[in-house]
Amino acid sequence: MRHTISVLSIGPLGWTQIANFVITGTLVALIGIGLRLAFAPHSRGSVSGPILLLVAGIGLVGAGVFVSDPVFGFPPDKPLVLAQFTSHGHLHDLFSMLWFAGLPAACGVLAARFFSIGEPGWAVYSLLSGFGMIVFFVLASMGFLQRPGFVDVAGIYQRLSAMAGLSWAALIAIHTARAT
């Protein structure tokens, strides 16, 4: 409950989380490509929204390729460390930021698109999803920075952030496929 999603990549069974990141990131990137092909050329958000999804997907793939350093006392035999310290760890953090910034940005861009084409329900859902991702990410970050009251549940907040974004991306893909 307190550890990042990324620490599941560490150790002998870490390949399963690495595969999860790479496959899920690839699927999100493909959603971006699919939306670009489905949206009318030169329409609002037809380029920037899909590109942001592509960037978020690349971020998740990169976070899988570059495994996190052991942090926050995980694995249990490692000391409590509050920062990445290897090049691999720094690259993991960099790619992770593409995910945690790119997906909420895509939510905002596509919210504007949905408002402009008369789909206010999808617009509000997009805004709430992006906002939810950001709020849960901030709460998780507070825990990862060892703020009292947040430490023991920081991993839950991070997972809620990812779940808000992934659910939104999947539903937007389904909605767009049905609309075309």
C-alpha positions as CSV (number, residue, x, y, z in Angstrom):
1,M,0.0,0.0,0.0
2,R,2.9,2.4,0.6
3,H,5.2,1.5,-2.3
4,T,5.2,2.8,-5.9
5,I,3.8,0.6,-8.7
6,S,7.3,0.6,-10.2
7,V,9.0,-1.4,-7.4
8,L,7.1,-4.4,-8.6
9,S,9.6,-4.5,-11.5
10,I,12.4,-5.3,-9.0
11,G,13.5,-8.9,-8.3
12,P,13.1,-12.2,-9.9
13,L,9.4,-11.8,-10.8
14,G,9.9,-8.1,-11.8
15,W,9.6,-9.1,-15.5
16,T,5.8,-9.4,-15.0
17,Q,5.5,-5.7,-14.1
18,I,8.0,-4.7,-16.8
19,A,5.8,-6.6,-19.3
20,N,2.7,-4.9,-17.8
21,F,4.3,-1.4,-18.3
22,V,5.5,-2.2,-21.9
23,I,2.2,-3.8,-23.1
24,T,0.0,-1.2,-21.4
25,G,2.1,1.7,-22.7
26,T,2.0,0.3,-26.2
27,L,-1.7,0.0,-26.0
28,V,-2.1,3.6,-24.8
29,A,0.2,4.8,-27.6
30,L,-1.9,2.8,-30.1
31,I,-5.1,4.5,-28.7
32,G,-3.4,7.8,-29.6
33,I,-2.6,6.7,-33.1
34,G,-6.1,5.3,-33.5
35,L,-7.7,8.6,-32.3
36,R,-5.5,10.5,-34.7
37,L,-6.8,8.4,-37.6
38,A,-10.4,8.6,-36.4
39,F,-10.6,12.3,-35.8
40,A,-11.5,14.6,-38.7
41,P,-8.3,16.4,-39.9
42,H,-7.9,20.0,-38.6
43,S,-10.6,19.5,-36.0
44,R,-10.1,20.7,-32.4
45,G,-7.7,18.4,-30.5
46,S,-7.2,16.1,-33.5
47,V,-3.5,16.3,-33.4
48,S,-2.5,17.4,-29.9
49,G,-4.8,15.0,-28.0
50,P,-3.5,11.9,-29.8
51,I,0.1,13.0,-29.6
52,L,-0.3,13.5,-25.8
53,L,-1.6,9.9,-25.6
54,L,1.3,8.7,-27.7
55,V,3.7,10.5,-25.4
56,A,2.0,9.0,-22.3
57,G,2.3,5.6,-23.8
58,I,5.9,6.0,-24.6
59,G,6.5,7.2,-21.1
60,L,5.0,4.0,-19.7
61,V,7.0,1.8,-22.1
62,G,10.2,3.7,-21.0
63,A,9.3,3.3,-17.3
64,G,9.1,-0.5,-18.0
65,V,12.4,-0.6,-19.9
66,F,14.3,1.4,-17.3
67,V,13.6,-0.3,-14.0
68,S,13.2,1.7,-10.8
69,D,15.9,1.6,-8.2
70,P,15.0,0.0,-4.8
71,V,13.3,2.8,-2.8
72,F,11.2,3.4,0.3
73,G,12.4,0.1,1.9
74,F,11.5,-2.1,-1.0
75,P,12.6,-4.8,-1.4
76,P,12.3,-5.3,2.3
77,D,16.1,-6.1,2.7
78,K,17.0,-2.6,1.3
79,P,17.3,0.5,3.4
80,L,14.8,3.4,3.3
81,V,16.0,5.5,0.3
82,L,14.1,8.6,-0.8
83,A,15.5,9.1,-4.3
84,Q,16.8,7.3,-7.4
85,F,20.5,7.1,-7.5
86,T,21.4,5.3,-10.8
87,S,21.1,6.4,-14.4
88,H,18.5,3.7,-14.9
89,G,16.5,5.0,-12.0
90,H,16.7,8.6,-13.3
91,L,15.5,7.5,-16.7
92,H,12.7,5.6,-15.1
93,D,11.6,8.7,-13.3
94,L,11.9,10.8,-16.5
95,F,9.7,8.4,-18.5
96,S,7.2,8.1,-15.6
97,M,6.7,11.9,-15.8
98,L,5.8,11.6,-19.4
99,W,3.0,9.3,-18.3
100,F,1.8,11.2,-15.3
101,A,1.9,14.6,-17.2
102,G,0.9,13.4,-20.7
103,L,-2.3,11.6,-19.8
104,P,-3.9,14.4,-17.8
105,A,-2.9,16.9,-20.5
106,A,-4.6,14.6,-23.1
107,C,-7.7,14.6,-20.9
108,G,-7.7,18.4,-20.9
109,V,-7.2,18.6,-24.7
110,L,-9.9,16.1,-25.4
111,A,-12.3,17.7,-22.9
112,A,-12.0,20.9,-25.0
113,R,-12.7,18.8,-28.1
114,F,-15.8,17.2,-26.6
115,F,-17.2,20.6,-25.5
116,S,-16.7,21.9,-29.1
117,I,-18.5,19.0,-30.7
118,G,-21.4,19.1,-28.3
119,E,-20.6,16.1,-26.1
120,P,-20.6,17.8,-22.6
121,G,-20.8,14.5,-20.8
122,W,-17.6,13.2,-22.3
123,A,-16.0,16.6,-21.8
124,V,-16.8,16.7,-18.0
125,Y,-15.7,13.0,-17.7
126,S,-12.4,13.9,-19.4
127,L,-11.8,16.9,-17.1
128,L,-12.6,14.9,-14.0
129,S,-10.3,12.1,-15.1
130,G,-7.4,14.4,-15.7
131,F,-8.1,16.3,-12.5
132,G,-8.4,13.0,-10.6
133,M,-5.1,11.8,-11.9
134,I,-3.4,15.0,-10.8
135,V,-4.9,15.0,-7.3
136,F,-4.1,11.3,-6.7
137,F,-0.6,11.9,-8.0
138,V,0.0,14.8,-5.6
139,L,-1.4,12.7,-2.7
140,A,0.9,9.8,-3.7
141,S,3.9,12.2,-4.0
142,M,3.2,13.5,-0.5
143,G,3.4,10.0,0.8
144,F,6.6,9.2,-1.2
145,L,8.1,12.3,0.4
146,Q,7.3,10.8,3.8
147,R,4.7,13.3,4.8
148,P,2.9,11.9,7.9
149,G,-0.6,10.6,7.2
150,F,0.2,9.8,3.6
151,V,3.2,7.4,3.8
152,D,1.3,4.2,4.5
153,V,-1.2,4.7,1.6
154,A,0.9,6.5,-1.0
155,G,1.0,3.4,-3.3
156,I,-2.8,3.3,-3.2
157,Y,-3.0,7.0,-4.3
158,Q,-0.6,6.3,-7.1
159,R,-2.6,3.3,-8.3
160,L,-5.8,5.4,-8.2
161,S,-4.1,8.0,-10.4
162,A,-3.1,5.4,-12.9
163,M,-6.5,3.8,-12.8
164,A,-8.3,7.1,-13.5
165,G,-6.1,7.7,-16.5
166,L,-6.2,4.1,-17.9
167,S,-10.0,3.9,-17.5
168,W,-10.5,7.2,-19.3
169,A,-8.2,6.1,-22.2
170,A,-10.0,2.8,-22.6
171,L,-13.4,4.4,-22.6
172,I,-12.4,7.2,-24.9
173,A,-11.1,4.6,-27.4
174,I,-14.4,2.6,-27.2
175,H,-16.5,5.7,-27.5
176,T,-14.5,6.9,-30.5
177,A,-14.6,3.5,-32.2
178,R,-18.4,3.4,-31.8
179,A,-18.8,6.9,-33.1
180,T,-16.9,6.3,-36.3
